[in-house]
Amino acid sequence: MSTASEMAQRLAREVEAVCRHYLPHGRREGRYWRVGDVHDTPGESLYIRLHGAATGKWADAATGEHGDLLDLIGLNRGLDRLAEVLDEARAFLGSPRALPEWHREPAAPVGSPEAARRLFARSRPLAGSLAETYLRNRGIPDVRKYGSLRFQPRCWYRDADDRLARGPALIAAVTGLNGGLTGVQRTWLDPSGGGKAAMPSPRRALGHLLGNGVRFGVARDVLAAGEGVETVLALRTILPALPMVAALSAGHLAALRLPPTLRRLYVARDNDDAGRRAAERLGRRAEALGIEALVLAPVLGDLNDDVLAFGQAALRAHLRAQLAPEDVARFWMGGGWRGGA
């Protein structure tokens, strides 16, 4: 049975036939086959080398994807397992070149909510992943219960030299008020799990973020909102029954859409000028809608910094004084913190 390397070499020897079969909307331009993307959308973003030492290698300038012809076939056919990709490649190499048209999922526009949905669907649960290790190292335990967070071991990005690369990333689902996924935030991680990857902008968004956020729990009358996922999850370690949302930036926090049933909003602000301005703007918007707005202020840069520096007990004591008394009884005690601070 052929190995993946041997199969990729066999495909490379028939690279133009591979292109004409899987990417018929493309065209030959000199040493390359040009097409819009791996799903055969018309365009020029993706190019496959037809000659030379790198024959069969391809890259998509718009998405950052790249690889060999096995990678291309797997993405084109929506195959997740190597065994399935190899079976497809063998079928191609052993069949006449004029094959019937296969049904393919329509291509998702680059940067669209559909592209975000596909990335989230291809990602894994947090259990046992590098993303789980990263969050635990940020002082956030019990992360496996959060369905809005997943792990992608090979997420595309451009490095400091603008070269295409892949690395492990925490994937956070961004949803609207109706629960529909509108985007994702990708946080690339250091392979040790001790922090974010050493790269330009290790956090990058995909899809539609404005007004939406990464949600933990379903908000009805009371909600807590903050900027970063780690900030909100640090707060959730103290108030696990309180619904929360991470807007992912100060600007997006200020523009967050609020549920029509909301009567009280807690804003877990960052301790900088942008964070203070965002909290003020969101608070004014909430109050104009008849929603009481209360600020949860950190001691250090944000609540995640606080829990790492001082521990959960100190953060509980710091936050309790900032909560409405009825919410202490409802969410504090309901979250399991009985007795003491």
N, C-alpha and C positions, 0 to 999 in steps of 0.2 A: 504494500500500500504506500502510495506516495506521501512524503512528508509535506508540511506546509511550504517549506523552502523550495523543495523540488517542484511542487505544483505552481508556485509563483514564477519559477523560471520557465516552466512549460507555457504558462500563459503569456509571459513576456515575449516568447518567440512568436506568438501570434497576436501581438498587442493590438494591431489595427483591426483584426477580426473581433477581438474582445470589445473594442470601442464601438464598432459598427453595430454589434449585437446589443450591448447593454446601454449604449448612449447614442442611439441613431439620430437624435436631433443635433448632435455635434457636427463638427467639420474638421477636416485636416488643414492645418496651417503650418507649412514648413515641417519642422521636426516635432510638432505637437498636434494632438487632438484637442480641440477647444469646445467646451460646452458650459452650460450655466452651473450645474452642480451634479452630485452623484445620482440624483433622481431623474436626470436627463431633461432638466429644464433648459430651454434655449437660452444661450448667452455665451459668455467668454470667461467667466470667473475661474472655472476648473480647467486645468490643462494636464494632459498625460503625455509623457515623453515617448516618442515612437522610435528613436534611434539613440545610439551611444551607450555609455556605461550604465546609465540610469534608466534604460529602456523599461517601460512599464510602471515607473514611479509617477505619482500624480500629486497635485496639491490644489486646494481651493483657496484663492486669495481672499475671498469674502468671509469664509467661515473659519479658516485656519486648519481645516481637515487636510490630511495627507496620508500617504501610505503606498502599498503596492497593489497589484491587481486583485489579489484576494480580498484586501480591505475594501476595494472599490465594489467588488461583486457583493460582498456581505452587506454593505450599506445600501447598494442599489436594490437588493432583493429583501432588505429588512431582516436579515438573518443574524441572530445573536451568538450562536454556537459555532465554533470552528468546524466541527464535524459537518454541520449543515452547509457551510461555505465550501468545504472541500467536495462534498457530494455535488453541489451545484457546478463547481468548476469541472469536475470529471464529466458531468453530463454535457457541459458545453464542449469540452475537448473531444468527446466521443460521438458527437452528433453532427449532422450536416450543418453548414453555416447558415442556411436559410431556415431559421426556427420561427415558430409562431410567436406573435407579440405576447409578452407576459403582462399580466395586470400589475401595475405598480401604484403605490400610494402617491398621490400628488405631492410635489415638492412643497416644503414650507418656506415662505419668504424669509430671508436672512433677518435675524433680529425680531421676528414676529412672535406673538403669543403661541402660535402653533409650533414654532421651533422650540420655544421654552417647554411646551407640553411634552414634546418628543424627548427632549433631554431629561426631563424629570421622570418620564416613563422608563427610560433606559437606565436610570440610576437605581442603586440598591438601598435596602433598609440600612439603618445605622448600626444594627447589632453586629458587634465584632469588627467594625470598620475603623479605619484611621480617623474618620470624622468623629466617631464616638470617643476615641482617645483624645483628640484635640479638645472637644467640649469638656470632658472630664478634667483635663489639665487647665481649663478656664474656670474650674470650680462649679461646673454644672453636671450633677449626676443624673441618673435615671432618664437619659435622653432617648431611650428606645421607644418610649410611648409617643413621641412627637411625629405624627404622620406627615407633617409639613416639611420635614427634614430628611434628606437622603444623601447617599455617598456615591460619587462617580470616580472610579479609580483612574480613568484616562480621559480627562476633560481638556479640550484644546485651548491653547493660548499662544500669544506671541511673547518671546523672551526679550531681554534687554537689547539684543542685537536684531530685533524684529524677525527672528526666525520662528518657524512654526514648531510647537512642542506640545506634549501632553503631560498632565500631572494630576495627582489626586485632588479632589475638591469636595467641599461640603456644598450641597445643592439645597437651597431653601425655596419652597414654592410660594409665590406671590399670588394672592387671590383677591377678588373683589368682594363686595358685601354679599353677593349671592353665592359665594363659595367657588365660583369658577376660576380656574387657574389663568392668570393673565401674564405671568412672567416668572423668572427665577433669578435668584442671586447666587453667583458662583464664588466661593471662597477657596482659593487654591491653598493647599496645606504643605508644610514641610514634611518630608517622609518620616521624620521622627514622631510626628504628632504633637510636638511641643509648641507649635505656633503656626503662623501663616507662612506661605512660601516666600522665599527671597526673590521677588520679581516685581516689576513695575505694576502697580495697581492689582494686588492679589485678590481684590474684591471687584467683580464686574457684574453688571445686570444685563438681563436679556428679556425682551418683551415690554409690556406696559406696566410701569410702576406707579405713575402719578395717581394719587388717591387710594391706592391699594396697599397691601402689606402682607407680611408673613404672620399668619394667625395661629394662636394657641388657645383653643376653646372657642365657644360660640357666645358672642356678646349679645346681651339683651338690654338690661337697664344700666349696667356698670361695666366699664372697660378701662384697661390701662394701656397706654401707647408709649412707645419709645422709638429711638432711632435704630440701634443695632440689634441683631438677633441675640448676641451674647448679653447685652444689657437687659433685654426683656426676659431672657431665660434666667438670669441671675435674680431678677425680681420674682420670677415664678417659683424659684426654690423656696421663697419665703411665703408667697401667696399662691399656692398651687391650684386653688379653686377659682381664682379671679381670671376671667378671660383677658387676653392680651394680644397686642399686635405690634410688630416691628415694621416701621415705615422705611427703614434702610438708609435714610439720610435726613439731615435737618430740613432741607427744602421739602422733601416728601412728607415729613412729619407735619409740617405746617399746612400741607394741602390734603391731609388724610380725610377721606370720606367717613362720616360718622353714621352709625345705625340710627334710623328714625325713632327707635324705641328708647334710645339712650337718655338717662337722666343724670348720670355722673360720670365724669371722665378724669382719670388720673394721667398726668403727663410725666413720664420718667425722663426728665431732660438730661442732656449731657452738660457738663460744667465748663462750657466755653461760650463765647459770644454768639456763635451760630446756634447752639443749643438753647440758649436763653431766648433768643429772638424767635426761634421756631415754637417754643413752648408758649410764649406770649401770643403769637399769632393764632396758634391752634386754640388756645384758651379763649381768646376773643371770639373766634368763630363759634366755638361751642356755646358760650354764654349768649350769643346772639340767637342761638337756636333753643334757648331755654335749658341748656345743659350746664350743670355745675361743673366747674373745672378746678382741679386741685393739682398742684405740682409736687412731684416726688423728687427732691433734690439730692444728689450724691455728695459725699465728702470730697472724693477725689475726682477723676475725670468723668467716670460714669459708674453705674451700680455694679458692673462687672469688676471694675477696678477695686471697688469697695469690698466686695465679697472675697476677692483674692488677697487683699491687704489685711482685712480685719476679721474675716470669717463670718459665717452665717448668723451666729448669735449677736454679734455687734450690729450687723445689718438689720436684723429683726428689731433690735432696740431703737435704731436710728429711724426706721420707717414707721414704726407703730405710732409715733407722735404725729405723723403727717397724714394719717388715714382718718376718714370720718368715723366717729364712734360706732355707728351702725354697721359699717363695713368691717371693722375689727371683729365684731361679734359674728358677722356673716361669713367672711372669707378667712379670717385669721384662725378662728376656732374650727371652722369647717375644714380648713386645710390641715388640721391635725396639731396645731401648736397650742397645747393646753397647759396653762399655768406659766408663770414667769413672763419674760420678755420674748 
